[in-house]
């Protein structure tokens, strides 16, 4: 049976890529307008992240699988941000901003897995140690992808 992917999940999957046209727009604007555009994008990003966390915590259907899907779609964005960070190593504010953005996106997409691990632990489907390892794994770059693959298997055997 195919399970429907919620619109909140689609929004979170595609949102980081909205930085690309925003960046092109900012390059065409004057400094003050570019900073304003970036500020609006950051506020919208926080709103999308908040919506995603709310959805992951309150909605229980298919959460581990949707979190895994988000993580897989974000891999090219993280690779691009890493390469951009390496090219702009002389521009610490941009590198720090990319690092913070990546961390925010990782923790937001991890909210699906963290909520699912806590829910499975409360229902007795997941041992305490396994739940703690899954939660910790969802908070570490690269390990979060592995945890998102292991969690549904540990919970449902899928």
N, C-alpha and C positions, 0 to 999 in steps of 0.2 A: 504494500500500500504506500503510495506516494503521499508525503506530508507536505502541506502548504507552507511556503515560506512567508512569514509576516512582512508587511511593508516596512516595519521598523528595522527588520534585519536587512532588507534591501537598502534602506537609507544608510545604515551603518556600513554596509559593504562598500557602497559607492562614494560616500562622503569624502574620504581623504583625497580622492582623485579630483574633487572640485578645487583643490588648491592649485592645480595646473592652470586652468583658465584664469583663476584669481591672480596667480603670479604674473601671467601675461598681461592682464589688465593693469596690475600695479606697475609693471615696467613702463607702461604708456602714460602713466599719470605723474603729476608733480609730487614732490615728497610728502606734503601734508595730505593730499588726497589719497596717496598710496597707503599711508599709515592709517587713515580713516577706513579705507577698504580692508586692510588687514585686520583692524579692530573689529569690524563688522563680521568678518569671516571667523575670527576667534570666538566671538560671542555666539555665532550660529553653531560653531563646532561644540562649544560647551552645552548648548541646548540639545544638539543631536546626541551627545554623549550622555547627558542626563536622561533623555528619553529612552535611550538604549538600556541604561542601567535599570530604570524603572520597569521597562518591559521585561527584562531578564529576571528581575526579582518577583514581579507580580504574575507573570504568565508562566505556566509550567510545562506547556506542551512543547516537545521537541527542542528544548533549550540547549542541551549539549551539542546536538547536531547543527543547530543554527550558529552557535558560537564557533564551531569548527569551520563551517562554511565562511564565516566572516574572516577568520584567521587566514584561510587559504587565499581569499581574494585580496587580502592586505599584503601578502608577501611581496608582490612586485612594487608596491608603494614603499615598503620598508627598504627594499634593495635600492630603489631610486633615491630615497632620502639618505641612505648610507653613502652612496656614490656622490651625491650632491654635497654631503657633509665633508667627504674626503677632498673634494675639489675646492671647497671653501674653508679649508682648515685655517686660513689666515683671517677669516671673518668669524671670530668667536661668537658674537651675538646670533648669527644665523645658525651656526652649529648647535648652540645651546637651545635655540628655538626648535630646531628639527628634533633634537633629542627629547625635549619636553613633549612635543607633539606626538612623537612615536610612543613614548611612555603612556601618554594619556589614551591614545588609541588602543594600545595593548591592554591596558587595565580595563578599558571600557568593553572591549570584545571579550575579555576574560570574565566579565560579570556573568555571562551566560554559564560558563563552566563552574564558577565559584558558587553561584546560586544552585546549580544542579547538584554539585557535590554536597552542599549543605542539606539540600532536600533529601538526597539519597541517604545521607548519614542519619537524618532524623527518622526516615522510614525504615531504617535497619538494612538497607540494601548495600551499604558501603561501610566497611570497618573504619574505626576512628583514624588509624594510622594512614590508611589509603585516602581518606577524605582530606587529611592534613597535607599529605604529599601532593594530591591533585590541586588543592588550593594554592600551596606554595609554588607548584609548577606553573600555574597560570599567572604568576607574578614575575616570572623570569623570561627575558627574551629568548627565543628559540625553543626553550623548554616548554613554553606555553602551547606551541603547536603540537608537540608530542603529548602533552597532557590533554589537549582537546581531542586527540585521536584515541587516547586510552580511556578516557572517562566514560563514553557511552558503552564501551566494551566491558568495563568493570561493573557498570550499573545494570545493563540489560543483556550482556553477553553478545552484543552486536558489533 
